[in-house]
Amino acid sequence: MIDVLAALRSGDTSFLDEELLHTWVVEQRWFAAKSREVAQINVLDCILLSEQSPVLALLFVETRFSTGTHDVYQVPVGLRPTADGWSDRVIGEVDGWTFYDALSDAEHGRRLLELMRAGTELGDARFCPAPGGPEIEALTDMRPMGVEQSNTSIVFGDQFVLKAFRRLEPGDNPELELLRFLTAHNFTNIAPLAGWYEYEGRLIDATLGVVASFVSSGRDGWESTLDALAAGQGSGRLLEELRDLGRVTGTMHSILGSDPGDAAFAPARPTAEAMSLLTATLDEEIERVWRELPDGLDVLEPIRNREQDLRELLQGLSHLSAAGMEIRTHGDFHLGQTMLTDTGWVILDFEGEPARPLSERRLKRSPLRDVAGLLRSFSYAATAAVRGGADVPELWEQQARDAFLEGYFEEVDDFLLPPGQNPVGQLLAIFELEKAVYELRYELNNRPDWVSIPVAGILRLLEEQ
C-alpha cells in the first residue's frame, strides 16, 4: 500500500498512473496542442494545499512533444476516499483514493478563496488579496461559467469569479497586471481585482489565477448590439450607448498611460525602427495572404488584383512624423469583451490575444490598436444582424464608428495620440488594415461564409485613402 498523503507531502507523485494522467490531460478543452503528438507527460512539481479530506494539491504537469518542445499546465487535483463515490471529472484511482479535477469541487473552490483572503504562502505558491480591491468572502455556492476554453472560470455566489490559467508561461499574466493597475487607479468600468495566486519556483514564475468581482447583471456588448439592430433600434439609444463605450475606452487608455513611475505601464515613444517593423511585418502578411488566395471564390474578386494597391496604401500611411505613445492596452478589444449594465459599460478579459505568446501580449502598443479592433467589431455586428433577418440601415456601421470615435476622442488624453487629425487617422487606418488582413486569413481558413466582412473592410480602407 502507498501512503498517498505522505507522498504528496514530500512532493512525490510517482504513484500516479502516467498513462491515466496523459489520457485525461489531452482530452481537456483547455489542452492547447490537440494537433500535436504528446511524447511524454511528467509531473514537475506538487504543492499540497490541504491535508483535510477532501485533500487539495496543485500539480504542475509538463507535456513533451515529439518535436522536442514542451508546455507546462496547472492541474489542481482533489482527492477523496473512493468510498465517497465522487464521480465528477475523475482522473483515476490509487489505493483507495479518487483523484479528480479540483476545480469541479465547491469545497476546493472555497479553500482557494480562503487562501487568497488570508495571504497564504505554501511552498512556491503565493495567494494574495488585491490591495484596494473588494474583500474576498468564502461563499458556498459555486458553478462553472460558460464553456471551458483555454482557462477554467468559476463563479462564487454571483459575487466573485475565479479564472484559473491552465497553460502557464513565464511572467505576470496581463489579466492580473491590468486588473491590478486599473483597480489601484480607481477605474470603475471593470470587474475589480479581488485577489490572485501565483507560482514562483525553480520551474517557472507564473500567474496561476485571478479572482475578480462578478458582473451579475447586464448584457454582452455583442449580444446587446445585435438585439438592438434586430429590433430596428440601430440609431438613437444604441448610438448613444456606443458613444459612451468610446468615452469609457478613452478613459481606460488615459489611466493606463497615466503613471510614468511604473516601468511596466509608463508610456513610451515608439522608435522609427518600431514603426518600420510594424509596416514591414504587415506588408509581408499582405504578400503572404494574397499569394494564398484560393481560386473560385467570387467574394474575393473585388480585392484579388489589389495587392499592390494595398501595399502602396500601407507605404503612404507609414510616413508618420510622430506616432503618439505606446502604452499597455487591452490587446483583444471587441464588442464581446464588453458588458452593458444598468450603471454603464464594463470592460472584461484583459489577457490579450490568446494565440500570441505571453511576452508579446505584454508589449506596449498604440492605444489606437484597441480602437481599430472595436471598429472592426461593428462590421461583424452589422453583417451578423442582417444574416439574422434584421433590416440594418446601410449607413449604420459608419454611424456606429462615428459615435464611438466621438466619445473616445472626448476622453482620451491627447498626449497618447499623434498630433493632428490626419496623423491619427493614418495610424488608425494602419491598425484597421492589420486587423482586416488578419480577419481575411482567419475567415478563409475557418469560416468562408464570413469572408465578405474583411473584404468589405479592405475595400473601404482603399476607397477612403
C-alpha positions as CSV (number, residue, x, y, z in Angstrom):
1,M,0.0,0.0,0.0
2,I,1.1,3.6,-0.8
3,D,0.8,6.3,1.8
4,V,-0.6,8.8,-0.7
5,L,-0.7,11.7,1.7
6,A,2.9,11.2,2.8
7,A,3.9,11.0,-0.8
8,L,2.1,14.3,-1.7
9,R,3.6,15.9,1.4
10,S,7.0,15.2,0.1
11,G,6.2,16.2,-3.4
12,D,6.4,12.6,-4.7
13,T,3.8,11.8,-7.3
14,S,5.4,8.7,-8.8
15,F,2.4,6.7,-7.6
16,L,0.2,8.4,-10.2
17,D,-0.5,6.3,-13.3
18,E,1.2,8.3,-16.0
19,E,-1.0,6.8,-18.7
20,L,-4.2,7.8,-16.9
21,L,-2.9,11.3,-16.4
22,H,-1.8,11.5,-20.1
23,T,-5.2,10.4,-21.3
24,W,-7.1,12.8,-19.1
25,V,-5.0,15.9,-19.8
26,V,-5.1,15.6,-23.6
27,E,-8.9,15.2,-23.6
28,Q,-9.5,18.5,-21.7
29,R,-10.8,21.5,-23.7
30,W,-8.0,23.7,-22.2
31,F,-5.3,21.5,-23.6
32,A,-3.8,23.7,-26.3
33,A,-1.9,21.3,-28.5
34,K,-4.6,18.8,-29.8
35,S,-3.0,18.6,-33.2
36,R,0.5,17.7,-31.8
37,E,1.8,14.4,-30.7
38,V,2.5,14.2,-26.9
39,A,5.5,12.0,-26.4
40,Q,5.6,12.2,-22.6
41,I,3.8,13.7,-19.6
42,N,5.6,14.4,-16.3
43,V,4.6,15.9,-13.0
44,L,7.3,18.6,-12.4
45,D,6.1,19.8,-9.0
46,C,3.4,19.1,-6.4
47,I,2.2,21.5,-3.7
48,L,-0.1,20.1,-1.0
49,L,-2.6,22.8,-0.1
50,S,-4.8,20.9,2.3
51,E,-4.5,17.6,4.0
52,Q,-8.0,17.6,5.3
53,S,-10.4,15.5,3.3
54,P,-11.1,16.3,0.6
55,V,-7.4,16.8,0.0
56,L,-6.2,19.5,-2.3
57,A,-2.9,19.6,-4.3
58,L,-1.5,21.7,-7.1
59,L,0.2,19.7,-9.8
60,F,2.4,21.3,-12.4
61,V,2.3,19.0,-15.4
62,E,4.8,19.1,-18.3
63,T,3.7,17.8,-21.8
64,R,6.6,17.0,-24.0
65,F,6.1,16.8,-27.8
66,S,7.8,14.7,-30.4
67,T,9.2,18.0,-31.8
68,G,11.3,18.5,-28.6
69,T,9.2,21.4,-27.4
70,H,7.1,21.3,-24.2
71,D,4.2,23.1,-22.3
72,V,3.5,23.4,-18.6
73,Y,0.0,23.1,-17.2
74,Q,-1.6,23.9,-13.9
75,V,-3.7,20.9,-12.7
76,P,-5.4,21.4,-9.3
77,V,-6.2,17.9,-8.0
78,G,-8.7,16.9,-5.4
79,L,-8.6,13.6,-3.5
80,R,-11.5,11.9,-1.8
81,P,-11.8,8.4,-0.4
82,T,-13.1,6.1,-3.2
83,A,-15.8,5.1,-0.8
84,D,-17.3,8.6,-1.1
85,G,-18.4,7.8,-4.6
86,W,-17.1,11.0,-6.2
87,S,-17.7,10.8,-10.0
88,D,-17.2,14.3,-11.4
89,R,-14.2,14.9,-13.7
90,V,-12.3,11.9,-12.3
91,I,-8.7,11.4,-13.4
92,G,-8.2,8.0,-11.8
93,E,-8.0,5.9,-8.5
94,V,-5.0,5.0,-6.4
95,D,-5.0,2.8,-3.3
96,G,-8.5,3.8,-2.0
97,W,-8.3,7.4,-3.2
98,T,-10.1,9.0,-6.2
99,F,-8.2,11.8,-8.0
100,Y,-10.2,14.4,-9.8
101,D,-10.2,17.9,-11.2
102,A,-10.3,20.0,-8.0
103,L,-12.0,22.9,-9.8
104,S,-15.2,20.9,-10.1
105,D,-15.5,20.7,-6.3
106,A,-17.0,23.7,-4.4
107,E,-15.1,22.7,-1.3
108,H,-11.8,23.3,-3.1
109,G,-13.0,26.5,-4.6
110,R,-13.8,27.8,-1.2
111,R,-10.3,26.8,0.0
112,L,-8.6,28.7,-2.8
113,L,-10.6,31.8,-1.9
114,E,-9.7,31.4,1.7
115,L,-6.0,31.1,1.0
116,M,-6.1,34.3,-1.1
117,R,-8.1,36.1,1.6
118,A,-5.5,35.1,4.2
119,G,-2.5,35.9,2.0
120,T,-1.1,32.4,2.5
121,E,2.2,31.1,1.2
122,L,2.6,27.3,0.7
123,G,5.8,26.1,-0.9
124,D,6.4,28.0,-4.1
125,A,2.7,29.1,-4.3
126,R,1.6,32.5,-3.1
127,F,-2.0,33.5,-2.5
128,C,-2.6,37.3,-2.4
129,P,-5.5,39.6,-1.7
130,A,-5.6,42.6,-4.0
131,P,-4.7,45.9,-2.4
132,G,-7.7,48.3,-2.7
133,G,-9.9,45.5,-4.2
134,P,-13.1,44.1,-2.8
135,E,-12.7,41.8,0.2
136,I,-12.9,38.1,-0.7
137,E,-15.7,36.2,1.1
138,A,-15.9,32.4,1.5
139,L,-19.0,31.7,-0.4
140,T,-20.7,28.3,-0.6
141,D,-22.4,28.4,-4.0
142,M,-20.1,27.6,-6.9
143,R,-20.8,26.9,-10.6
144,P,-18.7,26.9,-13.8
145,M,-19.0,30.0,-16.0
146,G,-19.8,29.1,-19.6
147,V,-17.9,26.5,-21.7
148,E,-14.4,25.9,-20.6
149,Q,-11.9,27.1,-23.1
150,S,-8.1,27.8,-22.6
151,N,-8.8,28.6,-18.9
152,T,-11.3,27.5,-16.3
153,S,-13.7,30.1,-14.8
154,I,-15.8,29.5,-11.8
155,V,-18.5,31.8,-10.3
156,F,-19.0,32.0,-6.5
157,G,-22.4,33.2,-5.3
158,D,-22.7,35.6,-8.2
159,Q,-20.2,37.8,-6.3
160,F,-16.8,36.6,-7.5
161,V,-15.3,34.8,-10.4
162,L,-12.1,32.8,-10.3
163,K,-10.2,32.4,-13.6
164,A,-7.6,29.7,-13.4
165,F,-4.9,29.8,-16.1
166,R,-4.2,26.3,-17.3
167,R,-1.2,26.6,-19.7
168,L,1.5,28.5,-17.9
169,E,4.0,30.9,-19.4
170,P,6.8,32.8,-17.6
171,G,5.8,36.3,-16.3
172,D,2.7,38.0,-14.9
173,N,-0.4,37.3,-16.9
174,P,-1.8,40.6,-18.5
175,E,-5.2,39.9,-16.9
176,L,-3.5,40.2,-13.5
177,E,-1.3,43.2,-14.4
178,L,-4.0,45.3,-16.0
179,L,-6.8,44.5,-13.5
180,R,-4.4,45.2,-10.6
181,F,-3.3,48.5,-12.2
182,L,-6.8,49.7,-13.1
183,T,-8.2,48.6,-9.7
184,A,-5.5,50.6,-7.9
185,H,-6.1,53.6,-10.1
186,N,-9.9,53.6,-9.4
187,F,-11.1,52.8,-13.0
188,T,-14.7,51.9,-12.3
189,N,-15.6,50.3,-15.6
190,I,-14.1,46.9,-14.9
191,A,-14.8,44.0,-12.6
192,P,-12.2,45.0,-9.9
193,L,-9.5,42.6,-8.9
194,A,-10.0,40.9,-5.5
195,G,-7.0,38.5,-5.4
196,W,-4.7,36.2,-7.3
197,Y,-2.4,33.2,-6.8
198,E,1.0,32.6,-8.4
199,Y,3.9,30.2,-8.6
200,E,7.5,31.4,-8.0
201,G,9.9,28.5,-8.1
202,R,12.6,26.7,-9.9
203,L,10.3,25.7,-12.8
204,I,8.7,29.0,-13.7
205,D,7.4,32.3,-12.3
206,A,3.8,32.5,-13.5
207,T,0.3,33.7,-12.6
208,L,-1.9,30.8,-11.7
209,G,-5.3,32.5,-11.4
210,V,-7.1,35.7,-10.5
211,V,-10.3,36.5,-8.6
212,A,-12.4,39.5,-9.6
213,S,-15.9,40.7,-8.8
214,F,-18.6,39.0,-10.9
215,V,-20.7,41.2,-13.1
216,S,-24.0,39.5,-12.5
217,S,-26.3,41.9,-14.4
218,G,-26.0,43.3,-17.9
219,R,-25.6,42.0,-21.4
220,D,-22.7,41.1,-23.5
221,G,-21.9,44.1,-25.8
222,W,-22.1,41.9,-28.9
223,E,-25.5,40.4,-28.0
224,S,-27.0,43.7,-26.9
225,T,-25.9,45.4,-30.2
226,L,-27.4,42.6,-32.3
227,D,-30.6,42.7,-30.3
228,A,-30.9,46.4,-30.8
229,L,-30.3,46.0,-34.5
230,A,-32.8,43.2,-34.7
231,A,-35.4,45.4,-33.0
232,G,-34.9,48.2,-35.5
233,Q,-33.2,50.3,-32.9
234,G,-29.9,50.9,-34.5
235,S,-30.0,54.6,-34.2
236,G,-30.8,56.8,-31.2
237,R,-30.2,54.9,-27.9
238,L,-27.8,52.3,-29.4
239,L,-25.6,55.0,-30.9
240,E,-25.5,56.9,-27.6
241,E,-24.5,53.7,-25.9
242,L,-21.7,53.2,-28.3
243,R,-20.6,56.8,-27.8
244,D,-20.5,56.0,-24.1
245,L,-18.4,53.0,-24.8
246,G,-16.0,55.3,-26.7
247,R,-15.8,57.5,-23.6
248,V,-15.1,54.6,-21.3
249,T,-12.4,53.3,-23.7
250,G,-10.8,56.7,-23.8
251,T,-10.8,56.9,-20.1
252,M,-9.3,53.4,-19.8
253,H,-6.4,54.3,-22.1
254,S,-5.8,57.6,-20.3
255,I,-5.5,55.8,-17.0
256,L,-3.2,53.1,-18.5
257,G,-0.9,55.8,-19.7
258,S,-1.0,57.9,-16.6
259,D,1.8,56.5,-14.4
260,P,5.3,57.3,-15.6
261,G,6.8,55.9,-12.4
262,D,5.7,52.4,-13.1
263,A,8.1,50.8,-15.6
264,A,5.5,48.2,-16.7
265,F,3.0,50.9,-17.6
266,A,5.0,54.1,-18.3
267,P,4.1,55.5,-21.7
268,A,6.9,55.0,-24.3
269,R,7.5,56.9,-27.5
270,P,7.8,54.4,-30.4
271,T,11.1,54.4,-32.3
272,A,11.3,54.9,-36.1
273,E,12.6,51.3,-36.2
274,A,9.4,50.1,-34.4
275,M,7.2,51.8,-36.9
276,S,9.2,50.5,-39.8
277,L,8.9,47.0,-38.3
278,L,5.2,47.3,-38.0
279,T,4.7,48.3,-41.6
280,A,7.2,45.8,-42.9
281,T,5.5,42.9,-41.0
282,L,2.1,44.0,-42.3
283,D,3.5,44.3,-45.9
284,E,4.8,40.7,-45.6
285,E,1.5,39.5,-44.3
286,I,-0.4,41.1,-47.2
287,E,2.0,39.4,-49.6
288,R,1.6,36.0,-47.9
289,V,-2.2,36.2,-47.8
290,W,-2.7,37.3,-51.4
291,R,-0.3,34.6,-52.6
292,E,-2.5,32.0,-50.9
293,L,-5.9,33.4,-52.0
294,P,-8.0,30.5,-53.3
295,D,-9.4,30.4,-56.8
296,G,-13.1,30.2,-57.5
297,L,-14.4,32.3,-54.6
298,D,-16.4,35.1,-56.1
299,V,-16.4,37.2,-52.9
300,L,-12.7,37.7,-53.3
301,E,-12.8,39.2,-56.8
302,P,-13.1,42.9,-55.7
303,I,-9.7,42.6,-53.9
304,R,-7.9,39.8,-55.8
305,N,-5.9,42.1,-58.0
306,R,-5.4,44.9,-55.5
307,E,-2.5,43.6,-53.5
308,Q,-0.2,46.3,-55.0
309,D,-2.8,49.0,-54.2
310,L,-2.8,47.8,-50.6
311,R,0.9,47.8,-50.3
312,E,1.2,51.3,-51.8
313,L,-1.6,52.4,-49.4
314,L,0.4,51.0,-46.5
315,Q,3.6,52.8,-47.6
316,G,1.7,56.0,-47.9
317,L,0.2,55.6,-44.4
318,S,3.5,54.7,-42.8
319,H,5.2,58.1,-43.4
320,L,4.2,59.5,-40.0
321,S,6.4,62.1,-38.4
322,A,5.0,61.2,-34.9
323,A,3.0,58.1,-33.8
324,G,1.9,59.2,-30.3
325,M,2.8,57.0,-27.4
326,E,2.7,53.3,-26.7
327,I,1.0,52.0,-23.5
328,R,-0.3,48.8,-22.1
329,T,-3.6,48.1,-23.9
330,H,-6.5,45.7,-23.7
331,G,-4.9,43.7,-26.6
332,D,-8.0,41.9,-27.9
333,F,-10.7,44.5,-27.9
334,H,-14.1,43.9,-29.5
335,L,-17.8,44.1,-28.5
336,G,-17.7,40.6,-27.0
337,Q,-15.2,41.8,-24.4
338,T,-17.7,44.3,-23.0
339,M,-20.9,44.2,-21.0
340,L,-23.6,46.8,-20.9
341,T,-25.1,47.1,-17.3
342,D,-27.6,49.3,-15.6
343,T,-24.7,51.5,-14.5
344,G,-22.8,51.6,-17.8
345,W,-20.2,49.7,-19.7
346,V,-17.8,47.1,-18.1
347,I,-14.7,46.0,-20.0
348,L,-13.6,42.4,-19.5
349,D,-10.9,39.9,-20.3
350,F,-7.5,41.6,-20.3
351,E,-5.5,38.5,-21.3
352,G,-4.8,39.8,-24.8
353,E,-5.0,37.6,-27.9
354,P,-4.7,34.0,-26.5
355,A,-2.9,32.7,-29.6
356,R,0.1,35.1,-29.1
357,P,2.9,34.3,-26.6
358,L,2.5,36.0,-23.2
359,S,5.7,38.1,-23.8
360,E,4.1,39.6,-26.9
361,R,0.8,40.2,-25.1
362,R,2.6,42.3,-22.5
363,L,4.2,44.7,-25.0
364,K,3.2,48.3,-25.1
365,R,1.3,49.4,-28.2
366,S,-0.6,52.3,-29.6
367,P,-4.0,52.7,-27.9
368,L,-5.4,53.1,-31.4
369,R,-4.8,49.4,-31.9
370,D,-7.6,48.7,-29.4
371,V,-9.8,51.3,-31.2
372,A,-9.3,49.5,-34.5
373,G,-10.4,46.2,-33.0
374,L,-13.6,47.7,-31.7
375,L,-14.3,49.4,-35.0
376,R,-13.9,46.2,-36.9
377,S,-16.4,44.6,-34.5
378,F,-19.1,47.0,-35.9
379,S,-18.6,45.4,-39.3
380,Y,-19.2,42.0,-37.9
381,A,-22.2,43.1,-35.9
382,A,-23.9,44.7,-39.0
383,T,-23.4,41.6,-41.1
384,A,-24.4,39.2,-38.3
385,A,-27.6,41.2,-37.7
386,V,-28.5,41.2,-41.5
387,R,-27.9,37.5,-41.6
388,G,-30.2,37.1,-38.6
389,G,-33.0,38.8,-40.6
390,A,-32.6,42.4,-39.3
391,D,-33.1,45.4,-41.5
392,V,-29.9,47.3,-40.8
393,P,-29.6,50.7,-42.5
394,E,-26.7,50.8,-44.9
395,L,-25.1,53.8,-43.1
396,W,-25.3,52.1,-39.6
397,E,-21.7,50.9,-39.5
398,Q,-20.4,54.4,-40.3
399,Q,-22.8,55.9,-37.7
400,A,-21.6,53.5,-35.1
401,R,-17.9,54.3,-35.9
402,D,-18.6,58.0,-35.7
403,A,-20.4,57.7,-32.4
404,F,-17.7,55.5,-30.8
405,L,-14.8,57.7,-32.1
406,E,-16.6,60.9,-30.9
407,G,-16.8,59.6,-27.4
408,Y,-13.3,58.2,-27.5
409,F,-11.6,61.5,-28.5
410,E,-13.6,63.3,-25.9
411,E,-11.9,61.4,-23.1
412,V,-8.6,60.1,-24.3
413,D,-5.5,62.0,-23.2
414,D,-4.2,63.8,-26.4
415,F,-0.7,63.2,-25.2
416,L,-1.1,59.5,-26.2
417,L,-2.0,60.2,-29.8
418,P,-0.2,61.6,-32.8
419,P,-0.6,65.4,-33.0
420,G,-3.3,66.4,-35.5
421,Q,-6.3,64.7,-37.0
422,N,-4.7,63.4,-40.2
423,P,-1.8,61.5,-38.4
424,V,-4.4,60.0,-36.0
425,G,-6.5,58.8,-39.0
426,Q,-3.4,57.4,-40.7
427,L,-2.3,55.4,-37.7
428,L,-5.8,54.1,-37.1
429,A,-6.0,53.1,-40.7
430,I,-2.8,51.0,-40.4
431,F,-4.2,49.1,-37.4
432,E,-7.6,48.6,-39.1
433,L,-5.8,47.3,-42.2
434,E,-3.7,45.0,-40.0
435,K,-6.9,43.7,-38.3
436,A,-8.8,43.2,-41.6
437,V,-5.9,41.3,-43.2
438,Y,-5.8,39.0,-40.2
439,E,-9.5,38.5,-40.4
440,L,-9.3,37.7,-44.1
441,R,-6.8,34.9,-43.4
442,Y,-8.8,33.6,-40.4
443,E,-12.1,33.5,-42.2
444,L,-10.6,31.8,-45.3
445,N,-9.3,29.1,-43.0
446,N,-12.2,28.7,-40.7
447,R,-15.4,30.5,-41.9
448,P,-15.5,31.1,-45.7
449,D,-19.1,32.3,-45.4
450,W,-17.7,35.3,-43.4
451,V,-15.0,36.3,-45.9
452,S,-17.2,39.2,-47.2
453,I,-16.7,41.1,-44.0
454,P,-12.9,41.6,-44.1
455,V,-13.2,42.1,-47.9
456,A,-15.6,45.0,-47.4
457,G,-13.3,46.4,-44.7
458,I,-10.3,46.3,-47.0
459,L,-12.3,48.0,-49.8
460,R,-13.4,50.7,-47.5
461,L,-9.9,51.5,-46.5
462,L,-8.8,51.6,-50.1
463,E,-11.6,54.0,-51.0
464,E,-11.2,56.3,-48.0
465,Q,-7.5,56.7,-48.6
